Amino acid sequence: MAVPAGHRFPIMFDELFPQGFFVISVERGKDWVDGKSRDAVDKVSGRPVWVVQGTDPSAKGRNTGQVVKIAAEVQPVPPEVLAGTPFRPAVFTGLKVTPYVKDGWVAYTVWADEMVAPQQAGRRGGSSSVKAEGGTGQVAA
């Protein structure tokens, strides 16, 4: 049985980001065609692609940067900054990964349906088992 190219495999938030995810920025995704940049459009839904740049504290090594793509008509808004910190914790619902091979290594693109504050994740009944602890905005693993 073959897996179709571009298939998106579901994954739980806790599996992918066991120590949470912190948003740095949200920008319109870009594709490069013939050396020219153009706004990215999701091949599955036809909606604009938004790129959420962030950091994954559970990542090993020096590179803790992570990108999550969201296909949506409207730019996703990151959750508020945690009081007294520069951090914006976020939880993604409907997470999926698309593996591919790059330079002989298996890499993956991360897709999500929605980005919410950790406090909202439990109320929405999304695909994440992450809950906020004591209203601090810390993500329980």
Salt bridges, closest charged atoms under 4 A:
ASP39 OD1 - LYS30 NZ 2.53
ASP42 OD1 - ARG8 NH2 2.57
ASP113 OD1 - LYS96 NZ 3.26
GLU114 OE2 - ARG124 NH1 2.26
